């Protein structure tokens, strides 16, 4: 009986050791680049700096955030017919490799286009809207839009069209994978969404 217990204990330790080893293995950026080129580049550009306003720029994004989004596209927690189909073909290892490769790419800067709205966008981003208890975007995404690794995504330079679409999706309940963003977007008007999205596009 003691021998069996010892063997079970040894097996458990070995499993834990293998799990820790798997987590410690460095992502393969070469494989990440190859997978991205095959699956993602057509919509997000070869270096992750999409030039299409509806498709997000991914270069320089936090890898943990990217892996989370890909995982949730695959599971259906984040609904998007195109991305769900793309993510379905990716393994956990593929997602990790792609996420870390994208994080290694230099993000392209963007520009704000609507001078009439950008000052409103800056006020919302930096100070929130107190009378509706809307927190400042900078509190989670940092003053320069760099975000907080593994928690909040990088926003600086993101296409205004994409940001606006996501904020409206959070507001309507169509996008359900962030309770914090649902709570914030619920109280934003179309004008405020347009303003903060445009400000973020030029943030650096």
N, C-alpha and C positions, 0 to 999 in steps of 0.2 A: 504493500500500500504506500509506504514511504517512497519507494522507487517511482511509482506512478505519479505521486504528487510532485516529486522532484523533476520528472520528465515534463509534466504539464507546466511547472514553473519555468523550466528552461525554455520550453516552446514559447511561452508567453513573453519571456524576456527577449527571445530572438525576434518575435513578431514586432515588439516595441522598437527593437534596435533597427530592424528593416524599415519600419515606418519613419523613424527619426532620420535614417539615412536618405530615404526617398525625399523627405522634406528639405534635407540639406543639399541635395544634388543641385548643382547650378543649372539654370535654364540653358538650353542650347539655342543661342541666337541665330546660328546658321539655319537650323531647322525652322526657327520662328520666321525668319526672312522668307524661306522657301514656302512655308505654309501660307503666309500672308500674301505672297505673290500669286499663289494659285487660287486662293479663296476670296481675298479681301481687296486687292489692289485695284480692281476694275471700278469700284465705287469710292475707295478712300485714297487713291493715288499710290504710286509705287513707294513713296516714303511716308505714307500716313497723313500727308498734308492735303486732304481733299480740297479740290477747287470748286466743288459743287455745293451750293449753299444748303441743300437739304441733307447732305451727308456730313457727319461730323469730322473735324480734324482729330486724328488720334495720336499723332506724333507727340512724344513728350508726356503722354498721359501716364498716371500712376499705374503700374502693372497690376496691382491687386484690384484696383477699380475695374480695369479692363477684363480681368478674369471673372470678376463678379458679374459683370454685365453679360459676358458670353455664356456663363453658366446659367444665368436667368433667362436668356433668350432660348437656350436649349431646353430648359425645364418648362418654359411657358410662363414663368412668373412675370417676365417682361414680354409683353405681346408685340410682335412685329413679324409679319409673315415672311418677309425677305430674310431678316436676320435669324429667325428661328430655323429656317431652312439651311442657312450657311453654318450656323453653330451646331446643327445636328450632326454634321460630319466630323466635328472636332472632338478629339479626346481631351481629357484634363491636361495631359502633357502638352498637346498642341496649343491649347489656350494659354498655358503658362509661357510656353516659348514665344508665342505671338505677342503676349502682353509685355514681356520683358524686352523683346526686340523693338516694339513700338516705343517703349519708354526710352530706349537708347537713341531714338531719332530726334533730330532738332526740329522743334515746332516752328512753323511759320507764323509771323506776326500778322495781325489783321488791322482793319481801320474802322472807326465809327463813321457812319455816312450821313446821319441826320443831326445837324447842328442844333436844330430846334428842340430835339429830344434828349441829347446826350447829357445835358446838365441835370435833367430830371433823373436819368438813369444813374448818374454818378451819386446823386443824393440817396437813391434807394439802395444802391450797392454798398455805399459806405455807411449810411446811417439808418437804413430801414424806413419803415413808416410807423411812427410811434402810436398814432391814434387808432391804428388797426392791429397793433401788436405784431407787426411784420419785422422780423429780425433783419439786421444788415447782412447782406450776402458775404461781405468781407469777414464776418465772424467765423464762418466755416470754410470759405474758399480763399481766404487770406486777402490782404489789401491789394496785392498785385495779381490776383487770380491764379496763383500757383497751386492752391488747394492744400490739403493735408494728406500725405501718403496713407493709403489703405483705408481712409475714411471718406474724404471729400475730393471730388475730381478737380483737376486743373480746368479752368475756364478761359483764361486769357487768350485772346485771339480767335476764339471759337466763332463760327459763322452765326450771325444774328438770326438768320432764318431757322437754323437748327435749334438754337437756344429758345427762340420764341415758340417753336413747335413743341418742344419738350415741356416748357412751362405751361402751355395750354393743355397738354396731355395730362400733366399732373393736376391741373385745376379741374379738368372735367372728370378725372378718375380713370381715364383710359390707361394711363401709366400708373402702376400700382406698387412699384418696387422701392419706394422711398417715402416713408411716413412723414419725415421732416419736410421734404419738398412738396408733398401734397398739402401739408398744413400751411406752408408759405404761399404757394401759388393760388390757393383757394381764395385769397383776398386781394389778388392783383387784378387790375383792370387791363383791358387790351392795350391801352396807351402806356401803362406802366410796364407791361411785359415788353412792348416794343422798345421802350426807352432803355430799360436795363439790359436787354439783349444787344442793342446797338452799342451801349457803353462797354459791355464785355468784349465785343468784337475788337475794339481798339485798345483794350487793357493790356498792359505789358509791364 
